[in-house]
Amino acid sequence: MKVKADRDEASPYAAMLAAQDVAERCKAVSFCLFCNLLSSHHILSINALHIKLRATGGTKTKTPGPGAQSALRALA
């Protein structure tokens, strides 16, 4: 939970904080493929991240919400 009020959960600020948290976790990941442990040999690290962004669509809005742009900027 990044913000205290429920009305602020869909805000660009909350999306930016969540995206920064994801970016930090991706940078910190180092996982051994063979041991299934965090170790210093045979390390697999994250060096690319593919993002799919979608809106509600259908009869509703086809543009993403207000937090999508700030979340993408925080990940870039």
VENLINFEN-V144457 format. One record per residue. RES is the residue in three letters. PHI is phi in whole degrees, -180 to 180 (NA if undefined). PSI is psi in whole degrees, -180 to 180 (NA if undefined). Layout:
BEGIN
RES & PHI & PSI
RES & PHI & PSI
END
This chain:
BEGIN
MET & NA & 122
LYS & -101 & -27
VAL & -125 & 158
LYS & -84 & -38
ALA & -91 & 143
ASP & -65 & -32
ARG & -70 & -18
ASP & -93 & 0
GLU & -67 & -29
ALA & -95 & 16
SER & -85 & 157
PRO & -62 & -32
TYR & -66 & -44
ALA & -65 & -38
ALA & -66 & -38
MET & -66 & -42
LEU & -64 & -42
ALA & -66 & -40
ALA & -67 & -37
GLN & -65 & -37
ASP & -65 & -42
VAL & -63 & -43
ALA & -63 & -41
GLU & -66 & -40
ARG & -67 & -38
CYS & -67 & -36
LYS & -71 & -31
ALA & -86 & -9
VAL & -77 & 127
SER & -144 & 117
PHE & -129 & 133
CYS & -82 & 126
LEU & -68 & -38
PHE & -90 & -32
CYS & -95 & -15
ASN & 56 & 34
LEU & -133 & 162
LEU & -80 & 112
SER & -147 & 180
SER & -98 & -4
HIS & -116 & 151
HIS & 56 & 49
ILE & -86 & 134
LEU & -106 & 123
SER & -122 & 158
ILE & -87 & 122
ASN & -122 & -3
ALA & -149 & 152
LEU & -139 & 121
HIS & -98 & 130
ILE & -119 & 130
LYS & -111 & 125
LEU & -116 & 127
ARG & -139 & 154
ALA & -105 & -174
THR & -66 & -50
GLY & 73 & -167
GLY & 69 & -129
THR & -87 & -7
LYS & -92 & -169
THR & -67 & 143
LYS & -103 & 5
THR & -105 & 145
PRO & -65 & 164
GLY & -72 & 180
PRO & -69 & -23
GLY & -87 & -9
ALA & -66 & -44
GLN & -68 & -41
SER & -71 & -32
ALA & -67 & -41
LEU & -66 & -39
ARG & -66 & -36
ALA & -70 & -32
LEU & -78 & -25
ALA & -75 & NA
END
